[in-house]
Amino acid sequence: MNVLFVITKSELGGAQTHVYQLSKYLRGKGHEVHITAFPGGWLHVQADKAGIPFHSNTALSNSLNPLKGLSAARGVAALVRRIRPDVIHCHSSAAGFWTRIAIRNSVPTLYTAHGWGFTPGTPLLRGTVMLVVERIAARFTKAFICVSEFDRKLAIERGINSAESITTIHNGIEVQKGEGSKSNRGPLKAVFVGRLSGQKEPELLIRALSELPRHIRDLYELQVIGEGPMLSDIRALVPEGITNIRIHGAIAREEVLRTLSESHLFILTSRYEGFPISILEAMSMGLAVIASDVGGIREAVTPECGILIGRGDKEALKRALTRLAEDRAAIERYGAAARERARTEFSVTAMCEKTLAVYDSIRAR
């Protein structure tokens, strides 16, 4: 089987990790794999290292400019004529829309939603536009994969397609070796990993920790890792004189994994999500979790694994931080349960096998 993956950007992110995992698995099973995306990012580098053909499409972007979108669509259509895939698997909204408009199911086309653009918590205008966009593109889609049951139900409720055409396949992770050194002495090491944008609401975490009484706040050492449009604003939010909040910006993936392995607590304060791989990676390394109860996060983080808070609820976040600072035994219990759940329930192999079964089903129709 020849599979073409189409994704908007090649920068490091959950969807790009997902595409790379599937690409490696399919190659290992003897299938032919191609990837097309905007060039130059992490996925492009990994594909080159693995010998997976990467086809640059510089018109792919999140821009609303229809001329750019049509150019991207023409590029994908030309690539399809050249490599003749048996299945096209789209990821991310822009690439998914323009590819489906260009191909119109002349090749069986599948779309994975890594969180819908109209999910609760998104700005109203954006959500309305994205719902219309997804309903149009759905006409040219053989099947859908949602990375959480929350998103599957949302798609059905909003009339994207029939329940029979939409499958939930949770993201998977590769088991990381070891859990690093998590000393029970010294600071309580907390980490936030994510794009510094309005979606992730990193300012909520900075404000919550900064407002805690000093005797609680000083028990923490927080590292914020990620790039994005809010990077300078987040750095400016850290009060003068507070040295235990460190804003790193983007760092190498190997360094991210090392930091996770040495941390006790993972925090994600998103306004909306699909099913973030970052949480699964943290859980697999034995980190307790504090996260917003949005999207499919509660499908990963059970009450045994951490604490969920309401979207934007700073006071609940402060209470959770205070509670865990005063009860390190709870962090150990959460971390152990999180590690076991991630490693037994969210296998990357199981995710890939289920996805391959969807390919087979749409080719047989």
C-alpha positions in Angstrom: 0.0 0.0 0.0 1.2 3.5 -0.8 0.1 6.2 1.8 0.5 9.9 1.4 0.4 12.0 4.6 -0.5 15.6 4.2 0.0 18.0 7.1 0.2 21.8 7.2 3.5 22.4 9.0 6.6 20.3 9.7 7.4 22.0 13.0 7.6 19.9 16.2 4.1 19.2 17.6 1.7 16.5 18.6 0.2 16.1 15.1 3.7 15.9 13.5 4.8 13.3 16.1 1.7 11.3 15.3 2.5 11.4 11.5 6.1 10.4 12.1 5.0 7.5 14.3 2.6 6.2 11.6 5.2 6.7 8.9 7.8 4.6 10.7 5.3 1.9 11.5 4.0 1.6 7.9 7.6 1.5 6.6 8.4 -1.2 9.0 5.5 -3.2 7.6 6.7 -2.9 4.1 4.4 -0.1 2.9 5.4 2.9 0.8 5.1 6.2 2.6 5.3 9.9 1.5 4.9 13.1 3.5 4.0 16.5 2.2 4.1 19.7 4.4 5.6 23.1 4.6 9.4 22.3 4.8 12.2 22.9 7.2 10.8 21.8 10.5 11.3 18.8 12.9 9.1 16.4 10.8 11.1 17.2 7.6 14.4 16.5 9.4 13.1 13.2 10.9 11.7 12.1 7.6 15.0 12.7 5.9 16.9 10.8 8.6 14.5 7.9 8.2 14.7 7.9 4.4 11.0 8.7 4.1 10.3 10.9 1.0 9.3 14.4 2.1 7.7 16.6 -0.6 7.9 20.4 0.2 4.8 22.4 -0.3 5.6 26.1 0.6 2.0 27.2 -0.1 0.7 25.1 2.9 0.1 27.4 5.8 -2.6 28.5 8.2 -3.2 31.7 6.2 -6.8 32.5 5.2 -5.6 33.7 1.9 -7.6 31.6 -0.7 -5.0 32.2 -3.4 -2.3 30.6 -1.2 -4.7 27.8 -0.3 -5.5 27.1 -4.0 -1.8 27.0 -4.7 -1.3 24.4 -1.9 -4.2 22.4 -3.4 -2.7 22.4 -6.8 0.6 21.3 -5.4 -1.0 18.3 -3.6 -3.0 17.4 -6.7 0.2 17.3 -8.8 2.0 15.2 -6.2 -0.9 12.7 -6.1 -0.8 12.3 -9.9 3.0 11.7 -9.7 3.2 9.2 -6.8 -0.3 7.6 -7.2 -1.1 6.8 -3.5 -3.7 4.2 -2.5 -4.7 6.3 0.6 -4.4 10.0 1.4 -4.3 10.7 5.2 -4.8 14.4 6.1 -3.8 16.0 9.3 -4.4 19.6 10.5 -7.2 21.9 9.4 -5.6 23.8 6.5 -3.9 20.9 4.8 -7.0 18.7 5.4 -9.3 21.2 3.8 -7.3 22.1 0.7 -6.3 18.5 0.1 -9.9 17.2 0.2 -11.1 20.0 -2.0 -8.4 19.2 -4.5 -8.7 15.4 -4.5 -12.5 15.1 -3.9 -12.1 11.4 -3.0 -10.7 10.4 -6.4 -8.2 8.6 -4.0 -9.7 7.3 -0.7 -9.1 10.2 1.7 -9.0 10.0 5.5 -8.9 13.0 7.9 -7.6 12.8 11.5 -8.9 15.7 13.7 -6.3 16.5 16.3 -8.9 18.6 18.0 -11.7 20.4 16.0 -11.4 24.1 15.2 -14.9 24.6 16.5 -14.4 22.9 19.9 -15.7 24.6 23.0 -13.2 27.3 24.2 -12.2 28.5 20.7 -13.1 32.1 19.7 -16.7 32.3 18.5 -16.0 33.6 15.0 -13.2 31.1 14.4 -15.3 28.3 15.6 -18.2 29.2 13.4 -16.0 29.5 10.3 -14.2 26.2 11.0 -17.5 24.4 11.4 -18.6 25.5 8.0 -15.2 24.6 6.5 -15.2 21.1 8.0 -18.8 20.5 6.8 -17.8 21.4 3.3 -14.6 19.2 3.4 -16.5 16.3 4.9 -18.3 15.7 1.6 -14.9 14.6 0.2 -13.8 12.3 3.1 -14.2 8.5 3.2 -13.6 8.3 7.0 -12.6 10.4 10.0 -10.4 9.6 13.0 -10.7 11.6 16.2 -8.0 11.4 18.8 -10.5 11.5 21.6 -14.0 10.3 22.2 -14.9 13.8 23.2 -14.1 15.0 19.7 -15.9 12.1 18.1 -19.1 13.0 19.9 -18.6 16.6 19.1 -18.3 15.9 15.4 -21.5 13.8 15.4 -23.4 16.5 17.4 -22.3 19.2 15.0 -23.3 17.3 11.9 -19.8 16.6 10.4 -20.8 13.1 9.3 -22.5 10.0 10.4 -21.4 8.1 13.5 -20.4 5.1 11.4 -17.8 7.1 9.5 -16.0 8.5 12.6 -13.7 6.4 14.7 -11.8 7.2 17.9 -8.2 6.2 18.0 -6.3 7.7 21.0 -2.8 9.0 20.4 0.0 6.6 21.4 3.5 7.0 22.8 6.7 5.2 22.7 7.8 4.1 26.1 10.7 6.2 27.4 13.6 4.5 29.2 13.8 5.3 32.8 12.2 8.1 34.8 15.3 10.2 35.6 16.1 11.4 39.1 13.1 12.7 41.0 14.5 13.6 44.4 12.1 14.0 47.3 14.4 16.6 48.6 14.8 20.1 47.3 12.4 21.9 45.0 9.2 20.4 43.6 10.0 20.4 39.9 7.1 21.3 37.7 7.1 21.7 33.9 4.9 23.2 31.2 5.5 22.1 27.6 3.5 23.6 24.8 3.1 26.3 22.3 3.0 29.7 24.0 -0.3 30.9 22.5 -3.8 31.8 23.5 -4.9 28.2 23.2 -2.5 26.9 26.0 -3.1 30.0 28.3 0.4 29.8 29.9 -0.2 33.2 31.6 -2.7 31.4 33.9 0.0 29.3 35.3 2.5 32.1 35.7 -0.1 34.2 37.5 -1.3 31.4 39.7 2.2 30.4 40.9 3.3 34.0 41.4 0.3 34.7 43.6 0.8 31.8 46.0 2.1 32.6 49.5 5.8 32.8 49.4 6.3 29.7 51.7 4.3 27.7 49.1 5.7 29.3 45.9 9.3 28.8 47.0 8.8 25.1 47.2 8.4 25.0 43.4 10.8 25.2 40.5 8.8 25.8 37.3 10.2 25.4 33.8 8.1 26.7 30.9 9.2 25.2 27.5 7.9 26.2 24.2 7.8 28.9 21.5 5.0 31.0 20.1 3.6 34.5 19.8 3.3 34.9 23.6 6.9 34.2 24.5 8.0 37.7 25.3 4.7 38.5 27.1 5.2 35.4 29.3 8.7 36.4 30.2 7.5 39.8 31.1 4.8 38.3 33.4 7.4 36.7 35.8 7.6 39.1 38.8 11.0 40.7 39.4 12.9 38.9 42.1 11.3 35.5 41.5 14.0 33.2 40.3 12.3 29.8 40.4 10.2 30.4 37.3 12.2 29.8 34.2 11.0 30.5 30.6 13.1 28.6 28.2 11.5 29.1 24.8 12.1 26.3 22.3 14.7 23.6 23.1 15.7 20.4 21.5 13.3 17.4 21.9 16.0 15.4 23.7 16.3 18.2 26.2 12.6 18.3 26.7 12.5 14.6 27.4 15.4 14.9 29.8 13.6 17.7 31.7 10.4 15.7 31.9 12.3 12.7 33.2 13.7 14.8 36.1 10.4 16.5 37.0 7.7 15.7 39.4 4.7 17.5 38.0 3.4 18.3 34.5 1.0 21.3 34.1 -1.1 22.1 31.0 -3.6 25.0 31.3 -5.2 24.9 27.8 -8.4 26.6 26.9 -9.1 23.8 24.4 -7.4 20.6 23.3 -7.7 17.3 21.4 -5.7 14.6 23.1 -2.2 16.0 23.8 0.7 13.7 23.3 2.7 15.9 25.7 0.5 14.7 28.6 1.0 11.1 27.6 4.8 11.5 27.5 4.8 13.1 30.9 2.6 10.4 32.3 4.9 7.7 30.9 7.8 9.2 32.8 5.9 9.1 36.1 4.8 12.7 36.4 1.7 13.7 38.2 -0.6 16.0 36.2 -2.5 19.2 36.7 -4.5 20.0 33.6 -7.5 21.8 32.3 -10.6 19.6 31.9 -11.0 20.3 28.2 -11.3 18.1 25.1 -10.2 14.6 25.6 -7.8 15.2 28.5 -10.0 13.4 31.0 -9.7 10.3 28.8 -6.0 10.3 29.7 -5.9 11.9 33.2 -8.1 9.9 35.5 -8.5 10.9 39.2 -5.8 8.5 40.1 -3.2 10.3 37.8 -3.7 13.9 38.7 -6.0 16.9 39.2 -8.2 18.4 36.6 -9.4 22.1 36.8 -11.9 24.1 35.0 -10.9 26.1 31.9 -9.3 29.3 33.0 -9.9 28.6 36.8 -6.9 30.3 38.4 -8.2 29.8 42.0 -8.6 26.0 41.4 -5.1 25.9 39.9 -3.7 27.7 43.0 -5.5 25.2 45.3 -4.1 22.3 43.3 -0.5 23.7 43.5 -0.9 24.3 47.2 -2.2 20.8 47.9 0.6 19.1 46.0 3.3 21.2 47.6 2.1 20.1 51.0 1.6 16.5 50.1 4.5 15.0 48.1 3.2 11.5 48.8 0.2 12.3 46.7 2.5 13.3 43.8 4.3 10.0 44.1 0.9 8.1 44.0 -0.3 10.2 41.0 2.9 9.7 39.2 3.0 5.9 39.6 -0.6 5.6 38.5 0.1 7.9 35.5 3.1 5.9 34.4 1.2 2.6 34.5 -1.8 4.0 32.7 0.3 5.6 29.9 2.3 2.5 29.3 -0.6 0.0 29.3 -3.4 2.1 27.7 -1.7 4.3 25.1 0.6 2.1 23.0 1.9 3.6 19.8 1.8 0.2 18.2 -1.9 -0.2 19.1 -2.6 3.2 17.6 -0.9 2.4 14.4 -2.6 -1.0 14.0 -6.0 0.6 14.5 -5.2 3.2 11.9 -4.0 0.6 9.4 -7.4 -1.1 9.8 -9.2 2.1 8.9 -7.0 2.3 5.7 -8.0 -1.2 4.8 -11.7 -0.5 5.4 -11.9 2.6 3.2 -10.0 0.9 0.4 -12.5 -1.9 0.5 -15.5 0.3 0.0 
